[in-house]
């Protein structure tokens, strides 16, 4: 018997993938007009549970009621997955309208429904609709696609929103706008939200209660967030909060070390030596312009960049790799993981580009097996596809490419996006090892607390994407970064 107070009751959910039991009797109960945090480590089963609740896959056992009904109504639920799922050849407007298209082969007529699609997108970012509404979704950057995904969920008319790491690619301001929208939808429309996030400050800013799952089981069932502290949450997840302790906070370079990477933009100058960690803070436009020049994608519009005393002008990303520049994209699914190739090929991809080799030799298999052991990556073998791994484990796999190569410069875009506290600690440790080995690290993150913990200095970009300040380790705090980027008063 269901309670009318609940928008969702998922009880005793079990799910197997082959011989692996991913969910082992998990429960999730969400009240109407509630913002509910679903917490757990990478691989705990959160994304699988969301896929089952949304109707994407079927459970092997258990019961699900959405809005009090046991018969699943796809229109009652809208979901934003951690790995984005837009149709790249359709326009932004068409993607936003898709959930309301009831007939599978309905012909899209230009202009019909565009006003409502634009209004949904404007809820998240008022500057986007006029510029991007009629562009193919595949032409947008990762940051913009995340906004479109959320706009589509809001546009769907669903009564239950399932958001899996929705702020992973959003700026502070965009995240705040999203939270305000979720609160208003709960208060005025009675809409419920299930939010998956590893960012504790965000969870406490917007959610009412939390459920924690661990190893496929519910270990904390519907506890108000006011009644549980962060340490207790992390303990329930089976992890440790000792994250920042391994981060390279101060410069790893000896005093007076020669400059390896020199950056100049107007009067703003940054000189980096081997072992330095440079943080990039602010909205995507500024950091991505600099990153594009560093990794050989495109010359910068505003930065003069010198590498080892000479102007940096790579003709391609492959040349950048051969010159000692490593890169981990923030778009793990599209520009990171080689999803159709086994783990071995993913681990040795950078080595092959640097050495111009293509064969999976016995030596490469040994290197891949060694990387998995060093990074505590659990996989059946190095021959399996990376899609069998959790998102956090895939992220470690991307970093594993560079451990064997030890690049002179390593450029990271949101390397801890969508990963749990334990995996963050492991990623920080990987970067620390590379810095100690002499790698200069350039790290873009939308988490100011992360940059304040890891960077020896940081470049802040204002809301227009222009570099506004360089902060040293002694001045770098969350508040200082927020002010320098225009995201705080």
N, C-alpha and C positions, 0 to 999 in steps of 0.2 A: 504494500500500500504506500503510495507516494504522498509526500506532504506538499500542499499548494505553496508553501513558503519557499520551496527549493526550485531554482531554475535548472539545476543539474544534480542528478544522483547517479554516480558511477560506483557500483558496489561489487566487490570481489572480482575485479577484472584480471583475467589471465591472458597472456599472449606468448606464443612460441614462434620463433623463427628457426625452422629446422629443429635441431636438438637443443637450441638455446632458449631457456625460459626467461623472457625479458620482464614480464609483469607476473607477479605471484600473489594475486589476490589484492590488488591495489584498490583503495577507495578514494573518491573525490566527491564532496558534496558542497554545492555552491548555492547560497540563498539568492533570492531575487534582489536586484538593485545592490549587489555586493561586488566589490573589487577584491578578488581572492588571489593570493600569491601561491603558486605551485612551485615548491623548492626541492632541490636535490642536486647531487653531483652529476657530472657528465657520465652518461651511461646508466643513470638510476632508473630511467624509463619514462621521463617526463614527456618527451616528444612522441613516444609511442602511445602514451595515454591520450595525448591531444589528438593524434591521428585517429584513434578509436572513437573518441567522443565526437569528432567532426564527421565521422562516417567514411573517412578515407580508407581505413582498413577495418576488418572485423576482429573482434575478440574471440579467443577460444573458449572462454567461460566468463560468467558474470552478467550483470544486468545494468542497462543504461536507460535513464529517463531524462528527457529534455523537456522542460516546461510541463512536467507531469505526465507526458505521453511516452509510452514504450515504443510506439511506432516512430521511427526516426524521420524527422522533417528536416531535410537539408537546408531549407530556407531559414530555419530557426537559429542556425549556427553559422558564424563567420570566423575564419581562422587566418592568421598570418604566421607562416612557418618561419623557422630560423633561416633556412635556405629559401630564397625568394622564388615565387612561382608565377611570375607574369608571363604572358604570351608575347614574345619579343617583337613579332611582326605586326601585332595589332597596335593601334594608337593608345595613348594614355587614357583617353576618354572611353575607348572600347573596352579596355581592361577594367576600368572602374565600373562600367555598366554590366559586365558579364554576369555577376550573381543574380541580377534581375531579369536576365534573358531566359525565359521559360521554355521557349521552343529551340531545340538543338541547332536547327539550320535557319534560324531567323536571320534575315538579311539586314545588315547594319545600314542605316540611312544617315548620311552625314548631317550633323546638327541635332538629330533627335536625342534628347536626353543629355546633351552636352552641358546645359546650364546646371543641371543637378550634379553632374560629374564634377564640374568646375567648383561648385559650392562645397562638395565633399573634400576636394583637394585643398580648397582655400581654408578649411577648418584647421588643417595641419600647417600649411605654409602659404600665406596670402600672396607671396611673390611668384609662386609657381604656375598657376593655371594658364594665364595668357601665353606664357612662354613655351609650355611643354604639352598642352592638352592634345594637340593633333600630331605630335611627334611619335614615331614608333617607340614603344616602351624599351626595346633593346638598345636604343641609342642613348638612354639615360645612364648616368653613373650610378654606382651602388647606393649612394646616399639618397639620390632622387627616387630610385626604384623602391627603396624602403618606404618613403613617404606615400608613393602610389599604392603600395600594398595595403597600408593602413587606411588610406582613403577608400579603397575598395571595400574593406571590411566595414567601415562606417556607413558606406553607401548601400550596403546589402539589405538593410532593413531587419537584420537578425536581432534576436533578443538575448543572445549569448555570444560574447566575443572571446575567442581564444587567441591570445597574443604570445608567441614564442620569441623571446628576446626582441621585442619591437623597437627598442631604443638603441640597439647595438650599433647602428650607423647614423644615429641622430645627434645633433648638437644639443647642448644644454637647453637652449631656448626652445628648440623643437620638442624635446622631451617634456619640458614644462607645459607647452601648449597641449600635447597629447594627454597628459595627466589631467589637465583642466577639463578637457573634452570628456574623458572617461568619468570624471566626477559628476559632470553635468548630466551625462546620459544616465548615470545611476540615479541621480536625484530627481530629474525631471521626467525621464522616460522609463525608469524601472529596469534598465538594461544591466545585465551582469557581465563581468569581465573576469576571465582567468588569465593571470599574468605570470609568465615564466621569465625570470631574470636572475642574474647572479650579482646584481648591483644592489647591495643592501640599503644604501641611502635612497635609491629609487623605490624599492619595495616599501620602505617605511613612509615615504612621501605620499604614496597613493593607495596602498592596499589596506584593507580592514583586518583580514585574518589570513592565516597561512595553513597549508597542508604540506608536509615534508615526506617525500618518498626516498627510500634507500634500498638498493638492490631489488627493485621491483615491488617493494612492499611499502604500505603507508605506515610510517613510524610516528608521525605527529598528525593528528586528525582535527582540523578546524580549531586552531588555537588563535585567539586574538593577538595581534602583533604587539599590543601594549603589555601583554602578559609573558612575553618571551624575549630575552635579549639576544644580541648577535652571537655571542659565544655559545649559547644553548642551541641556536639554530645550526651553527657550524658543527657542533658536536653531534647533533642528531643526523646531520648529513654524513658523518663519519670522516670529517676532515679537520684540518688545523688552520688557525688564523694567522700563523707565522708566515705571512706573505712577503712583506717588505724587507724582512731581515736579510734576504739573499740578493736584494736588488743593488745594482751598481750606482749608489747615490752620488758619490764624489767622483771626480775624474780619475780614471785608472792610469792616465798618462803621467810620467814623471815630470816635475817642474822643468819648464824650458824645452819641452819636447818640440821638435819641428812640426810645422803645420802639414797635415795630410790633405785636409779638405778645407778650402777657404770659400766663404759665401759672402756676397756683397749685394745689397739692395739699397741704393741711395746712400744715406749716411749710416745705415745699419750694416755692421760687419760681424761675422762670426768666423773664428779660426778653430779648427778641430784637429787634435792629434790622435795617434793610435790609442785606443782604449776609451776615448771620450764617448759619452752618450748624449746626443742632442735631441731634446723633445720638441715636437711641433704641436702647438696648441691653437685651437680655433676651428672655424667652419671649414669645410673641405676645399673650397676654391684655392685658398692660399697654399696650404700644405701640398695639394695635388699638383700645383704648378711647379713647385720645387722638386717634388718627388719624380715627376715626369722627366725633368732634366737629369736627375741623378741616375735614373735607371735606363736612360736611352730611349724613352718613348717619344719625347718632343722637347725642343729647346724651351727654356723658361721665357715667359713674357717679361719678367722683371728682374730676375736674379742673374748675376755674373758668378759663375761657379768655376773654381780652379781645383784640379785634382793633382796632387803631387807636384805643384808648381806650374802646371800647364792648364790652359783653358780646357774645361771638360766639355767635349762634344762627341758623344757616342752616336754612331749612325743607327744603332739598333740595340734592343735589350741583350741580344746574344753577344754583341761586342762589349757591352757593359760587364757581362758575366766574365768574359775572357780577360777583361782588364781588372777584375777583382771586385766587382760590385754585385752583392747579393740583394735579393728582393723577395719579400713575402707580401703578396697582395691581400688587401682586406676582403676581397671578393673570393672567398675560399672555393665556392662551388664553380664559378665561371673562369677564374684566372689563377687558381691555385692547384687544387687536387686534380691529378690526371685520372678521372673516374673510371675510364675503361681499361686502365693498365694496372697491373698488380703493384703491391707495396714496393717491391724491389725497384721497379722503374721509377716510382715516385721519389724514393730516397736518393737514387743516384742521378736524377735528372740534371741537377746543376753540374755535377762532375762530368757528365757526358757533353754538356754544352761547352764547358771550359776546355775539355780535352778533345772535342770533336769525335767522340766515339758513340756507337749506337747499340752495340751488342750486350746482352745480359750475360756476362761471363761469370764463371764460378767465383772470381774475386768480388764481383759486384754483389752476388748473393751473400757472401760472407760479410761484406760491408753493411748490407741492409740488416742482416741478423744482429750484427754488433750494435747498430744504431737503435734497433728496437729494444735491446737489453739495456743500453745506456739511458734511454728515455723512459723505461718502464712501460713500453707500449705493448699491450696485450693483444695478440692476434694469433689465429690458428696457425698461420705460416706466412712467410714473405710472399707467397704466391697468391694470396687472396686479394680481392679488390678492396680499395679503401672505403667504399660505401658500407662495408660491414663494420666499420669503426664509428665510435661516437664523434660528434662534432669537435669536442675538445681534443680527442686523440688525433683526429685528422689535422688539427692545428699544430700539434707537436710534430707530426709527420712532415709538414711543410718546413719547419725549422730544422728538422733532421737533415735536410738536403745540404745545409751549409756547415754542419759540424765537421764533415770530412774535407770540405773545400777551404774553410777558414778564410772568408773574403776579407779584403782590406776595408770595405765599407759594406754594412748591412742595413738596408732600408726596410722598415717595418710599418705596415699600415694596420692599425688596430689589431695587433697580434693576439690580444687576449679577448677578442670579440666572442661573446657567447660561450665562454669557458668558466668552469667553476673555480672556487678558491684554491683547491689543491692543484689544479692544472695551471692556474696563474703562477703559483709558486714555482712549479717546474719550468714554465716558460721563462720566468725571471732568472732562474738558475742557468738555463741554457744561454741566455744573453750575457749573464755575468761571465760564464766560461769563455765565450767568444771575445768579450771585452778584455779579459785578462790575457787572452792569446794575441791581442793587438788589433782587433777589429774595431773600427769606428762605427758606432751605431746611430742611425737617424730613425726616430720613433715617433710616429704620429698617433695620438690617442685623443679621444673625446672625454676621457676620464682624467680630470685634473689631479685627482688624488694619486693616480698612477704615475703621471709625469713628475709630480712633486716627490715621489718616492724613488724614481729610477734615474732621472736625468741629472747630469752634471751642469747643464744649462738648457735653456729653452727659448725658442722663438715664438712669440705670440702673434697671432693674426687677428685683425679686427673683423667686425661683422661684414665688411665689404671684401674680405679676403686679402687685405693689405697687411704686410708685416708692421707691427706697431711697437714692439719692444723685444729686447733680449734680456732674459733674467738669468742670473747666476744661481748656483746652488744655495747660497746663503739667503737669497731673496725669494726663493721659489716656494710658494704655498698655494693651496687651492684658491684662497681668496685673491692672492696676487695675480694668479693666472686668469681667474674669472674677470677681474678688473681690466687686465691688459687686453683681453679679447673682447671687451665690451659686453660681457655676459653677467656683470654684476654692477651695482651702483658704486 
